Amino acid sequence: MIQIGLTGWSDHPSITTNPQNKLGDYAAHFPIVELDSSFYAIPSQERIQHWLKNTPETFQFIVKAYGPLTQHARRPDETTPLKQLFHIFRTNFLPLLKSGKLNSYLFQFPPYFTCVKENVSYLRNIRSLMGDVPIAVEFRHTSWFSPDYQPETLKFLQKYGFIHVVVDQPQTPHNSVPFVASVTNPKQAFLRLHGRNYEGWLGQDESKDWREYRTLYNYSETELLTLKATTLSLAKQAKNVAVIFNNNSGGHASGNAKHLQSLLGITYEGLAPRQLDLF
């Protein structure tokens, strides 16, 4: 199964007809979403129950791990011990897990999370603390994919059942990881598309907000055809493939996702009913 979706459901005006129910609108178009708000704060179980009730039975969530769990800087007011944060994170998302709507947890590490022994041990600790749940790992430092370490990185992910996130992004000299279309978990593959805005990813134009500018990109027909081939290749190696478009600084993600869906000839059943925009 190939599931195509976007990061978040709030910032896609082309598929939103009801501003009071953006998740419902989103679920009428795509069968899966990457939940990014969980990176900034762990949502309550009540909030998660609301999302469950507002999506079709077959809808799925990819949950981005809370920032401190992936060694991102803590907020000044965040003093909870790390082990307890893992417990809260796991506990609050139990309803999503039990519902069958949890596709995976996404652990996206910062660029300073390099391939060293200490960080390899931290990955083992994550598996221990999270238990036997689907965990996708996205590295953002190229050391994990250096000629010396790439084979070992992939073997390690496979050994611990981690899902390797195949990353599509500009290949800048200092802050990119290569496109490694490998599967480390036969149940799930994950292709995450950031766009190919080289200048934006380089981040040297201080006059622009890199958070808004970096993913400003519209994939071409030729590029989408290449991504189609990659998706089909991953689908031969894994039972399920999630393809998530994150190139939404300019609102291109939803259109690109729809186009790739068309190129793959996929029709999704069980989506939410679409609201009619009468005016």
N, C-alpha and C positions, 0 to 999 in steps of 0.2 A: 504493500500500500504506500502511495506517495501522497503526503499531506503538505499543502502549500499554504503559507500564512504570512503574517506581518508581525513586527514588534509593536505591541500595544494595540489598543482599539480606539484611542481617543483622538488621534491626529491624522485621520484619513477622511477629509471632507468629501471626497468623490463617492464614498459609499455610506455616508451618514445622512439620514433623512430626519431622524429624531434626536436632537441634541440631548434629550433627557434619557435616552436609552441607546447609547453608542455601542455598547457591547452587544445588544440585541441586533442592531443594524449590522455590525461586523459579522456576527454568527450567521447571518443570512447569505454571506458571500464566501466565507472561508471556514474550514473545519478545525483549524488550530490557530493558536495565538501564543506569542511569547509575552509573558507577564513580566514587565520590567519594573513596575512600581515596587515590587518586593525587594529590589536591590537597595532602595532608599529606606524602607521601613518594613517590618514584618506585619502583614495585615492580620486583623483579628479573625477568629473563626466565624464571627457573624458576617463579616465582609465577604469571606470566602463562600459562605453558604449563599449569600446573595448572588454571587457569580455563578454558582452551581445552578440555582433556580432560574437564572436568566439565560441559560444556554441549552441547546439540544442535548439529547442523551449521548450522542456520539462525539460531541465537541471535546477538544482536548486543549490543555494548557501546558506550555513549557514555562516553568517557574524559575526566574533568575534568582540566584542565591543572594541573600542579604550581604551587603558589602563587607562587613567585618569578617564574615565567614570565608571570604576569598582574599583576606589580608588587605583590603582597601582601607583607607584611613577612616577611623571612627569619628562620629560627631563628638563634640566636646562633652555633651551630656550623656554619652553612651559609656557606661561603666560596668555593664553586666559581664561577668566572666564568660570567656569564649565557649566553654563546654555548656554553660547554661543557655547561651544564645542558640547553639545547635539544637538543644532540647526544645526550646520555645519554637524555633523554626519548624522542626519536624512535627511537633504536636499540633501547631496551628494549621498545618496543611494536611493533617490526617483525613479530614472530610473529603478533600480533593483526591487523595490517594485511594480511599475506600470507594469512592464513586466510580473509579475507573477513568476519570477525566484527566489524570496526571500523566502526561506524556513522558516528562523527564524534568529533573532539576538541572538548570544550567549554571555551572560554576565557571564564570569568566574571570580569569586572573589578571591582575594588573601587569603593565609592562616590566615592572621591577621584580616580578616573580620568575626568577631565572632557574635554569636547570642545574640545581645544586642538591647535594645530599639532604640538606635540611628541608627543602621544599618537596622532594620526593617522599620524605617521611610524613610531611604534612598531608600529602595526598592519601597516603595509607590511613592516616588518622581520620580523614574525612569519610572514607569508606567505613571505618569502624564506628564513627559517631552517627552516620546516616543510616547504616544498616543496608539491607538488600533492596535498595530502590534504584530506579534508573537515574544515573548521573552522567550528564554530558560535561566534558571538560574542554574549555577554550583557552589555549595559551596565547599570550600576546608578546612573548619574547622569543626571538628566533633561535636562541640557544637550544631549545627543546627539539629543533629540527635541523641542527647542524649535521654535517655528514657523519660525525662520530656518534651523535646521540639519537638521531631520528629513529633508527631501527629499535633501539632500546626503549625509547619513549612509547612507540606504538605497542611493543611487547608488554610493557608495564601496564598501559591502559587496558589491553586485552586481558591480562592476568587478573586485574581487579574489576573487570566488568564495566569499566568506564566507556562511555560513548565519545569517540573522538569527533570534535567539531571541525568539519572541513570549512575553512575560512576563505572567502573571496574578498580581497581588499587590494588597494594599490601596493605595489612592491617598492616602497621607499627604502632608503639605505639603512635607517636606524630604528624604525618603529613598526615593522611589519613582520608577519609570519608568512611562510610560503604556502601555496595552494597544494595541500597534501590530501588527495582524494582516496583515503584509506578507511576501511571499516574495522573497528576493534570490538564491536559487539554485534553478533549476528541477528539480534532482535531489533536493533535500531541504528540508523545512520542519521546524521544531522549536517545539513549544508546551510551555512549562515552567510548571507550576502550583504556586505557593507557598501557596495558600490566601488567605483575605481577612480575616485576624485583624488588624483595624485597630489595636487597642490594643497587641497584641504587636509589630506592625511599627514602631509609633511608638517603642517601647522606653523609655517614661518611668517604668515601674514598676520601680524598682531592686531591689525585693524578689524579683524573678523572674529566672531565667536566660533571657536573651533567645533564646539558641540553642535552648532547649527549648520556649519559649513562643511564639516568632514564628510557627511553622508549625502551631500548634494550631488546626486548622480542619477542619470537615466540610462539603463542598460539598452544597448542597441539590439536590433534583430539578430545580428551575427553573434553577439555575446550571449544572448538568450538561447540560441541554438547550441552553442557550446555548453552552456549550463544544462540544457536538456540532456545532452549526451552524458554529462557527469552524473546527473540525477538517475538516469537509466542504468548507468554502470553501478552506482551505489545500490540501486534496487535489486541488482543481481546478487549482491553480497549480503544484504540485510533484509529482514522481513518487512520492516517499515522504514520509510525515509521521510524526515521532516525537512522542508525547505522554507527558510524564513528570510524574508526581505527586510533589511534594516536601512535601506537607502531612501529615507523619507524626509530629509531636510527640505527637499523641494516638492514633496508630495508624489514622488514617482513610484513608491513601493507597491501600492495597490494595482496600478496599471501594469507594472512589470510582472507582478504575481499572476494577474489574470492572463497576460500574454503567454507566460510560461505554461500555465494550465492548458491554454488552447493548443500550444505547440505539442504538449504531451497527450492531448486528446482525452483529458480527464473530466468527468462529470461527477460532482459530489452529490450524494444522496443524504437526506436527513439534516439538511441545513435549516436554520430558523426561517420562518416565513418572512418574505420581504414586505416592508411597509410601503404603501403607495404614496409617492410624492405628488399629490393632486395639484399643487400650485407651484 
